[in-house]
Amino acid sequence: MDLVSAIRNRFLVLCDQRGLTINKLANISAVPPSSLKNIFYKKSNNPKIITIKKLCDGLEITLAEFFDAPEFNELEQEIK
């Protein structure tokens, strides 16, 4: 799994846990739905950290809580 896939997967899991749709997450996060859909539908290969932060704010979690997940702990190092 690559980093963007891990980010996408983490948001999908969090939305599922909270019963949120993509549009609802966009609304509560003040992120344009198109930006969020680009992440979910693999049109964005480099989501900005400010977008991730806004989404975390909407989910009422910290960036640390967001990134403290198996998806990120299992990523291979980019530079070897």
N, CA, C and O atoms as CSV, one atom per row, in Angstrom:
chain,resi,resn,atom,element,x,y,z
A,1,MET,N,N,0.858,-1.174,0.000
A,1,MET,CA,C,0.000,0.000,0.000
A,1,MET,C,C,0.904,1.236,0.000
A,1,MET,O,O,1.884,1.294,0.743
A,2,ASP,N,N,0.573,2.212,-0.829
A,2,ASP,CA,C,1.331,3.457,-0.847
A,2,ASP,C,C,0.684,4.484,0.085
A,2,ASP,O,O,-0.386,4.242,0.644
A,3,LEU,N,N,1.339,5.618,0.243
A,3,LEU,CA,C,0.875,6.627,1.189
A,3,LEU,C,C,-0.510,7.167,0.844
A,3,LEU,O,O,-1.362,7.291,1.724
A,4,VAL,N,N,-0.740,7.488,-0.420
A,4,VAL,CA,C,-2.040,8.046,-0.809
A,4,VAL,C,C,-3.149,7.023,-0.588
A,4,VAL,O,O,-4.243,7.378,-0.148
A,5,SER,N,N,-2.876,5.771,-0.887
A,5,SER,CA,C,-3.866,4.715,-0.638
A,5,SER,C,C,-4.133,4.568,0.858
A,5,SER,O,O,-5.266,4.319,1.268
A,6,ALA,N,N,-3.095,4.720,1.666
A,6,ALA,CA,C,-3.260,4.636,3.119
A,6,ALA,C,C,-4.127,5.787,3.632
A,6,ALA,O,O,-4.987,5.586,4.490
A,7,ILE,N,N,-3.901,6.997,3.104
A,7,ILE,CA,C,-4.707,8.154,3.494
A,7,ILE,C,C,-6.160,7.925,3.104
A,7,ILE,O,O,-7.068,8.135,3.908
A,8,ARG,N,N,-6.369,7.500,1.881
A,8,ARG,CA,C,-7.721,7.229,1.376
A,8,ARG,C,C,-8.407,6.170,2.242
A,8,ARG,O,O,-9.555,6.342,2.653
A,9,ASN,N,N,-7.709,5.095,2.510
A,9,ASN,CA,C,-8.272,4.006,3.292
A,9,ASN,C,C,-8.617,4.459,4.706
A,9,ASN,O,O,-9.664,4.098,5.244
A,10,ARG,N,N,-7.736,5.248,5.301
A,10,ARG,CA,C,-7.974,5.721,6.670
A,10,ARG,C,C,-9.235,6.573,6.737
A,10,ARG,O,O,-10.037,6.420,7.658
A,11,PHE,N,N,-9.418,7.473,5.765
A,11,PHE,CA,C,-10.637,8.293,5.759
A,11,PHE,C,C,-11.875,7.435,5.509
A,11,PHE,O,O,-12.929,7.693,6.090
A,12,LEU,N,N,-11.763,6.431,4.663
A,12,LEU,CA,C,-12.901,5.549,4.418
A,12,LEU,C,C,-13.308,4.814,5.692
A,12,LEU,O,O,-14.495,4.694,5.996
A,13,VAL,N,N,-12.324,4.329,6.426
A,13,VAL,CA,C,-12.596,3.621,7.688
A,13,VAL,C,C,-13.257,4.569,8.689
A,13,VAL,O,O,-14.246,4.215,9.330
A,14,LEU,N,N,-12.703,5.776,8.817
A,14,LEU,CA,C,-13.257,6.742,9.775
A,14,LEU,C,C,-14.682,7.156,9.394
A,14,LEU,O,O,-15.540,7.297,10.265
A,15,CYS,N,N,-14.932,7.348,8.107
A,15,CYS,CA,C,-16.288,7.688,7.659
A,15,CYS,C,C,-17.247,6.541,7.940
A,15,CYS,O,O,-18.370,6.761,8.395
A,16,ASP,N,N,-16.810,5.329,7.672
A,16,ASP,CA,C,-17.653,4.161,7.916
A,16,ASP,C,C,-17.978,4.030,9.405
A,16,ASP,O,O,-19.120,3.749,9.767
A,17,GLN,N,N,-16.988,4.231,10.259
A,17,GLN,CA,C,-17.195,4.143,11.706
A,17,GLN,C,C,-18.201,5.171,12.206
A,17,GLN,O,O,-18.934,4.926,13.164
A,18,ARG,N,N,-18.226,6.323,11.546
A,18,ARG,CA,C,-19.099,7.414,11.985
A,18,ARG,C,C,-20.376,7.535,11.159
A,18,ARG,O,O,-21.197,8.417,11.411
A,19,GLY,N,N,-20.545,6.666,10.188
A,19,GLY,CA,C,-21.740,6.713,9.348
A,19,GLY,C,C,-21.805,7.956,8.471
A,19,GLY,O,O,-22.887,8.483,8.213
A,20,LEU,N,N,-20.640,8.427,8.011
A,20,LEU,CA,C,-20.584,9.635,7.200
A,20,LEU,C,C,-20.414,9.322,5.719
A,20,LEU,O,O,-19.717,8.379,5.345
A,21,THR,N,N,-21.052,10.117,4.898
A,21,THR,CA,C,-20.827,10.047,3.458
A,21,THR,C,C,-19.680,11.008,3.111
A,21,THR,O,O,-19.261,11.817,3.939
A,22,ILE,N,N,-19.191,10.905,1.892
A,22,ILE,CA,C,-18.141,11.810,1.428
A,22,ILE,C,C,-18.635,13.251,1.499
A,22,ILE,O,O,-17.915,14.137,1.962
A,23,ASN,N,N,-19.857,13.482,1.041
A,23,ASN,CA,C,-20.401,14.846,1.057
A,23,ASN,C,C,-20.556,15.379,2.471
A,23,ASN,O,O,-20.272,16.551,2.719
A,24,LYS,N,N,-20.997,14.554,3.392
A,24,LYS,CA,C,-21.161,14.993,4.784
A,24,LYS,C,C,-19.804,15.342,5.386
A,24,LYS,O,O,-19.673,16.357,6.070
A,25,LEU,N,N,-18.794,14.510,5.140
A,25,LEU,CA,C,-17.456,14.811,5.640
A,25,LEU,C,C,-16.955,16.123,5.043
A,25,LEU,O,O,-16.361,16.934,5.754
A,26,ALA,N,N,-17.181,16.341,3.769
A,26,ALA,CA,C,-16.777,17.598,3.125
A,26,ALA,C,C,-17.465,18.779,3.792
A,26,ALA,O,O,-16.824,19.790,4.079
A,27,ASN,N,N,-18.749,18.661,4.037
A,27,ASN,CA,C,-19.510,19.762,4.647
A,27,ASN,C,C,-19.029,20.095,6.053
A,27,ASN,O,O,-18.846,21.269,6.377
A,28,ILE,N,N,-18.822,19.090,6.890
A,28,ILE,CA,C,-18.419,19.361,8.271
A,28,ILE,C,C,-16.956,19.792,8.362
A,28,ILE,O,O,-16.519,20.305,9.393
A,29,SER,N,N,-16.199,19.583,7.280
A,29,SER,CA,C,-14.781,19.921,7.272
A,29,SER,C,C,-14.477,21.212,6.522
A,29,SER,O,O,-13.338,21.679,6.531
A,30,ALA,N,N,-15.479,21.789,5.876
A,30,ALA,CA,C,-15.286,22.987,5.047
A,30,ALA,C,C,-14.275,22.745,3.934
A,30,ALA,O,O,-13.445,23.597,3.615
A,31,VAL,N,N,-14.375,21.551,3.355
A,31,VAL,CA,C,-13.538,21.166,2.214
A,31,VAL,C,C,-14.469,20.999,1.024
A,31,VAL,O,O,-15.530,20.390,1.156
A,32,PRO,N,N,-14.092,21.527,-0.134
A,32,PRO,CA,C,-14.959,21.341,-1.300
A,32,PRO,C,C,-15.168,19.845,-1.579
A,32,PRO,O,O,-14.208,19.074,-1.571
A,33,PRO,N,N,-16.404,19.439,-1.823
A,33,PRO,CA,C,-16.657,18.024,-2.113
A,33,PRO,C,C,-15.794,17.499,-3.255
A,33,PRO,O,O,-15.400,16.333,-3.250
A,34,SER,N,N,-15.503,18.344,-4.223
A,34,SER,CA,C,-14.679,17.899,-5.355
A,34,SER,C,C,-13.270,17.525,-4.897
A,34,SER,O,O,-12.687,16.576,-5.421
A,35,SER,N,N,-12.720,18.247,-3.939
A,35,SER,CA,C,-11.388,17.919,-3.415
A,35,SER,C,C,-11.394,16.555,-2.738
A,35,SER,O,O,-10.488,15.744,-2.930
A,36,LEU,N,N,-12.421,16.323,-1.953
A,36,LEU,CA,C,-12.526,15.055,-1.242
A,36,LEU,C,C,-12.773,13.899,-2.216
A,36,LEU,O,O,-12.193,12.823,-2.068
A,37,LYS,N,N,-13.622,14.124,-3.197
A,37,LYS,CA,C,-13.888,13.085,-4.191
A,37,LYS,C,C,-12.632,12.759,-4.992
A,37,LYS,O,O,-12.418,11.608,-5.375
A,38,ASN,N,N,-11.799,13.772,-5.247
A,38,ASN,CA,C,-10.544,13.517,-5.954
A,38,ASN,C,C,-9.645,12.580,-5.154
A,38,ASN,O,O,-8.950,11.745,-5.732
A,39,ILE,N,N,-9.654,12.712,-3.850
A,39,ILE,CA,C,-8.873,11.808,-3.001
A,39,ILE,C,C,-9.485,10.410,-3.029
A,39,ILE,O,O,-8.777,9.426,-3.243
A,40,PHE,N,N,-10.793,10.320,-2.816
A,40,PHE,CA,C,-11.453,9.017,-2.742
A,40,PHE,C,C,-11.466,8.264,-4.063
A,40,PHE,O,O,-11.381,7.037,-4.078
A,41,TYR,N,N,-11.571,8.989,-5.173
A,41,TYR,CA,C,-11.657,8.328,-6.479
A,41,TYR,C,C,-10.328,8.310,-7.213
A,41,TYR,O,O,-10.288,8.154,-8.434
A,42,LYS,N,N,-9.228,8.471,-6.460
A,42,LYS,CA,C,-7.862,8.307,-6.958
A,42,LYS,C,C,-7.487,9.280,-8.074
A,42,LYS,O,O,-6.659,8.958,-8.927
A,43,LYS,N,N,-8.091,10.464,-8.070
A,43,LYS,CA,C,-7.703,11.484,-9.040
A,43,LYS,C,C,-6.624,12.394,-8.468
A,43,LYS,O,O,-5.945,13.099,-9.215
A,44,SER,N,N,-6.463,12.383,-7.159
A,44,SER,CA,C,-5.437,13.179,-6.488
A,44,SER,C,C,-4.347,12.236,-5.999
A,44,SER,O,O,-4.607,11.333,-5.204
A,45,ASN,N,N,-3.132,12.449,-6.476
A,45,ASN,CA,C,-2.017,11.607,-6.057
A,45,ASN,C,C,-1.160,12.255,-4.979
A,45,ASN,O,O,-0.145,11.697,-4.561
A,46,ASN,N,N,-1.576,13.444,-4.529
A,46,ASN,CA,C,-0.796,14.144,-3.526
A,46,ASN,C,C,-1.702,15.067,-2.706
A,46,ASN,O,O,-1.629,16.288,-2.848
A,47,PRO,N,N,-2.557,14.492,-1.845
A,47,PRO,CA,C,-3.428,15.348,-1.037
A,47,PRO,C,C,-2.605,16.254,-0.128
A,47,PRO,O,O,-1.636,15.816,0.490
A,48,LYS,N,N,-3.001,17.512,-0.056
A,48,LYS,CA,C,-2.264,18.480,0.748
A,48,LYS,C,C,-2.529,18.254,2.233
A,48,LYS,O,O,-3.617,17.845,2.638
A,49,ILE,N,N,-1.507,18.530,3.025
A,49,ILE,CA,C,-1.622,18.336,4.463
A,49,ILE,C,C,-2.698,19.246,5.051
A,49,ILE,O,O,-3.358,18.861,6.016
A,50,ILE,N,N,-2.891,20.440,4.497
A,50,ILE,CA,C,-3.935,21.329,5.010
A,50,ILE,C,C,-5.319,20.722,4.782
A,50,ILE,O,O,-6.212,20.894,5.612
A,51,THR,N,N,-5.502,20.021,3.674
A,51,THR,CA,C,-6.775,19.334,3.413
A,51,THR,C,C,-6.975,18.203,4.415
A,51,THR,O,O,-8.066,18.030,4.959
A,52,ILE,N,N,-5.917,17.438,4.655
A,52,ILE,CA,C,-5.998,16.352,5.635
A,52,ILE,C,C,-6.313,16.919,7.015
A,52,ILE,O,O,-7.112,16.346,7.755
A,53,LYS,N,N,-5.684,18.049,7.364
A,53,LYS,CA,C,-5.937,18.682,8.671
A,53,LYS,C,C,-7.387,19.131,8.792
A,53,LYS,O,O,-8.006,18.918,9.834
A,54,LYS,N,N,-7.938,19.743,7.760
A,54,LYS,CA,C,-9.336,20.174,7.791
A,54,LYS,C,C,-10.278,18.980,7.945
A,54,LYS,O,O,-11.258,19.048,8.687
A,55,LEU,N,N,-9.979,17.899,7.250
A,55,LEU,CA,C,-10.806,16.693,7.362
A,55,LEU,C,C,-10.728,16.115,8.773
A,55,LEU,O,O,-11.731,15.664,9.325
A,56,CYS,N,N,-9.535,16.133,9.346
A,56,CYS,CA,C,-9.383,15.677,10.729
A,56,CYS,C,C,-10.165,16.572,11.681
A,56,CYS,O,O,-10.797,16.084,12.619
A,57,ASP,N,N,-10.124,17.879,11.444
A,57,ASP,CA,C,-10.902,18.811,12.277
A,57,ASP,C,C,-12.386,18.472,12.196
A,57,ASP,O,O,-13.085,18.476,13.210
A,58,GLY,N,N,-12.864,18.180,10.994
A,58,GLY,CA,C,-14.268,17.811,10.813
A,58,GLY,C,C,-14.618,16.520,11.538
A,58,GLY,O,O,-15.734,16.355,12.032
A,59,LEU,N,N,-13.664,15.616,11.597
A,59,LEU,CA,C,-13.871,14.345,12.298
A,59,LEU,C,C,-13.594,14.467,13.801
A,59,LEU,O,O,-13.796,13.519,14.561
A,60,GLU,N,N,-13.132,15.639,14.210
A,60,GLU,CA,C,-12.786,15.917,15.599
A,60,GLU,C,C,-11.699,14.983,16.124
A,60,GLU,O,O,-11.785,14.444,17.227
A,61,ILE,N,N,-10.663,14.814,15.281
A,61,ILE,CA,C,-9.487,14.056,15.686
A,61,ILE,C,C,-8.250,14.882,15.349
A,61,ILE,O,O,-8.306,15.789,14.519
A,62,THR,N,N,-7.150,14.563,15.989
A,62,THR,CA,C,-5.891,15.245,15.705
A,62,THR,C,C,-5.188,14.559,14.538
A,62,THR,O,O,-5.533,13.440,14.157
A,63,LEU,N,N,-4.210,15.241,13.986
A,63,LEU,CA,C,-3.390,14.611,12.946
A,63,LEU,C,C,-2.675,13.383,13.508
A,63,LEU,O,O,-2.528,12.371,12.823
A,64,ALA,N,N,-2.235,13.483,14.758
A,64,ALA,CA,C,-1.561,12.346,15.391
A,64,ALA,C,C,-2.492,11.138,15.463
A,64,ALA,O,O,-2.074,10.012,15.191
A,65,GLU,N,N,-3.754,11.372,15.829
A,65,GLU,CA,C,-4.725,10.266,15.880
A,65,GLU,C,C,-4.974,9.702,14.483
A,65,GLU,O,O,-5.111,8.491,14.309
A,66,PHE,N,N,-5.030,10.585,13.499
A,66,PHE,CA,C,-5.267,10.127,12.132
A,66,PHE,C,C,-4.140,9.218,11.663
A,66,PHE,O,O,-4.387,8.146,11.111
A,67,PHE,N,N,-2.896,9.652,11.887
A,67,PHE,CA,C,-1.758,8.899,11.370
A,67,PHE,C,C,-1.343,7.732,12.253
A,67,PHE,O,O,-0.499,6.930,11.853
A,68,ASP,N,N,-1.919,7.621,13.446
A,68,ASP,CA,C,-1.618,6.493,14.327
A,68,ASP,C,C,-2.544,5.330,13.982
A,68,ASP,O,O,-3.489,5.023,14.709
A,69,ALA,N,N,-2.245,4.700,12.857
A,69,ALA,CA,C,-3.091,3.612,12.357
A,69,ALA,C,C,-2.221,2.603,11.617
A,69,ALA,O,O,-1.157,2.951,11.104
A,70,PRO,N,N,-2.672,1.364,11.565
A,70,PRO,CA,C,-1.889,0.322,10.894
A,70,PRO,C,C,-1.524,0.675,9.442
A,70,PRO,O,O,-0.455,0.299,8.962
A,71,GLU,N,N,-2.411,1.393,8.753
A,71,GLU,CA,C,-2.137,1.747,7.360
A,71,GLU,C,C,-0.809,2.490,7.224
A,71,GLU,O,O,-0.088,2.308,6.243
A,72,PHE,N,N,-0.490,3.322,8.207
A,72,PHE,CA,C,0.724,4.131,8.147
A,72,PHE,C,C,1.903,3.434,8.795
A,72,PHE,O,O,3.041,3.602,8.356
A,73,ASN,N,N,1.650,2.656,9.829
A,73,ASN,CA,C,2.730,1.952,10.513
A,73,ASN,C,C,3.354,0.877,9.635
A,73,ASN,O,O,4.497,0.483,9.867
A,74,GLU,N,N,2.633,0.398,8.643
A,74,GLU,CA,C,3.111,-0.679,7.786
A,74,GLU,C,C,3.704,-0.194,6.462
A,74,GLU,O,O,4.123,-1.013,5.644
A,75,LEU,N,N,3.747,1.123,6.236
A,75,LEU,CA,C,4.304,1.653,5.001
A,75,LEU,C,C,5.809,1.416,4.954
A,75,LEU,O,O,6.506,1.518,5.964
A,76,GLU,N,N,6.291,1.099,3.755
A,76,GLU,CA,C,7.724,0.951,3.582
A,76,GLU,C,C,8.362,2.317,3.441
A,76,GLU,O,O,7.710,3.268,3.010
A,77,GLN,N,N,9.631,2.421,3.802
A,77,GLN,CA,C,10.353,3.682,3.654
A,77,GLN,C,C,10.466,4.023,2.179
A,77,GLN,O,O,10.710,3.150,1.347
A,78,GLU,N,N,10.287,5.300,1.863
A,78,GLU,CA,C,10.395,5.768,0.476
A,78,GLU,C,C,11.853,5.803,0.035
A,78,GLU,O,O,12.166,5.471,-1.109
A,79,ILE,N,N,12.740,6.202,0.933
A,79,ILE,CA,C,14.162,6.303,0.612
A,79,ILE,C,C,14.901,5.200,1.364
A,79,ILE,O,O,14.783,5.057,2.580
A,80,LYS,N,N,15.642,4.452,0.619
A,80,LYS,CA,C,16.373,3.332,1.233
A,80,LYS,C,C,17.860,3.515,1.054
A,80,LYS,O,O,18.643,2.677,1.502
